[in-house]
């Protein structure tokens, strides 16, 4: 027996079962990522999947602490430390940025790479999103407007 829209009774029953017992699955199936017109460019909105993205390795992580090894555009060891009311960024053991954080923790930092890491002293930016308990939810590193590291928890 065929119902309207060229679906069989079994298919119709399966859809009703899915809608009744798995309503969130139905909503997820309806969500779509808006794709740009160029098929080779990245989507405008990316889903928030957990993980580490980019040509980098997360070596160690802790409360307000990260050690990351970057491969591109420069090979370096990136250390972020937010302990004891002081935030610091060290690149290959050279201080690149620091901030005293008595009242608020800085979520964004912009600085130039040290001469020992980059001869042209490229601009670098970090963006950190925190949860209510100051746990890092997202940690991103930009060098020369290129996203080189993206960690989503």
C-alpha positions in Angstrom: 0.0 0.0 0.0 1.3 3.4 -1.0 0.6 6.7 0.9 0.9 10.2 -0.5 4.4 11.3 -1.4 5.5 7.9 -2.8 6.4 6.4 0.6 5.2 2.9 1.7 3.2 2.2 4.8 6.3 0.7 6.4 8.3 3.9 5.7 5.5 6.0 7.1 5.4 3.9 10.3 9.2 4.1 10.6 9.1 8.0 10.4 6.3 8.2 13.0 8.3 5.9 15.3 11.5 8.0 14.9 9.5 11.2 15.6 7.9 9.8 18.7 10.8 8.0 20.3 13.7 10.2 19.0 12.6 13.8 18.7 16.1 15.2 19.1 17.3 13.0 16.2 14.6 14.5 14.1 15.8 18.0 15.0 19.4 17.1 14.3 18.4 15.7 10.9 16.8 19.0 10.1 19.9 21.1 11.0 22.0 22.0 8.0 25.3 23.8 7.6 25.1 26.8 5.3 27.6 26.1 2.6 29.2 28.9 0.5 28.8 28.9 -3.2 32.5 27.9 -3.8 32.6 24.1 -3.2 36.3 24.3 -2.2 36.0 26.9 0.6 35.2 26.0 4.2 31.6 26.3 5.4 30.5 29.6 7.0 29.5 27.9 10.2 31.2 24.8 11.5 29.7 22.5 14.1 31.2 22.7 17.6 32.8 19.2 17.6 35.2 18.4 20.4 38.8 17.8 19.7 42.1 19.5 18.7 42.3 20.9 15.2 45.3 22.2 13.2 48.9 21.1 12.6 49.6 21.0 16.3 49.8 18.5 19.2 48.4 19.1 22.7 51.3 17.9 24.9 49.9 18.7 28.3 46.8 20.4 29.7 45.6 21.4 33.1 43.6 24.1 34.9 44.6 27.4 33.2 47.6 25.6 31.6 48.4 24.3 28.1 51.6 23.1 26.4 51.2 22.8 22.6 53.6 21.9 19.9 53.0 23.8 16.7 54.4 22.6 13.3 53.2 25.4 11.0 53.9 28.2 10.1 56.8 27.8 12.6 57.9 24.9 14.6 57.6 25.9 18.3 56.5 24.9 21.7 53.7 27.2 23.0 53.1 27.4 26.7 50.1 29.2 28.2 50.1 29.5 32.0 47.4 31.4 33.9 48.3 30.4 37.5 48.9 32.8 40.5 47.1 35.8 39.1 49.5 36.0 36.2 48.9 34.9 32.6 52.0 34.2 30.5 52.7 32.9 27.0 56.1 31.4 26.3 57.3 30.3 22.9 60.3 28.1 22.9 61.0 29.2 26.5 61.0 32.9 25.4 58.4 35.2 27.1 56.0 36.5 24.4 53.2 38.0 26.5 52.3 38.4 30.2 49.5 40.0 32.1 48.7 40.4 35.8 45.1 39.2 36.4 44.0 40.3 39.8 40.4 40.8 39.0 39.7 39.3 35.6 41.4 36.8 33.4 42.2 38.1 29.9 40.3 36.1 27.3 42.1 37.6 24.3 45.8 38.5 23.8 47.6 40.0 20.9 51.4 40.1 20.6 54.3 39.8 18.2 56.3 36.6 18.1 59.8 36.8 19.6 62.7 37.4 17.3 64.0 33.9 18.2 60.9 32.2 16.9 60.1 34.4 13.9 62.6 36.7 12.1 59.8 39.0 10.8 58.1 39.0 14.3 54.7 37.9 13.0 51.6 38.9 14.9 50.0 36.3 17.1 46.6 36.2 18.9 45.1 33.8 21.4 41.4 33.5 22.2 40.2 31.6 25.2 36.6 30.8 26.2 36.0 29.8 29.8 33.2 28.1 31.6 31.8 29.4 34.9 34.4 27.5 36.9 37.3 29.0 34.8 37.7 25.8 32.9 38.9 26.3 29.3 36.2 25.4 26.9 37.9 26.7 23.7 41.5 27.7 23.1 42.6 29.1 19.7 45.9 30.4 18.4 46.1 32.7 15.4 49.4 33.6 13.6 49.2 36.1 10.7 45.4 35.8 10.6 45.7 32.0 10.1 44.1 29.8 12.7 46.9 27.3 13.6 45.3 25.7 16.7 41.8 25.2 17.8 40.8 23.1 20.8 37.2 22.6 21.7 36.2 20.8 24.9 
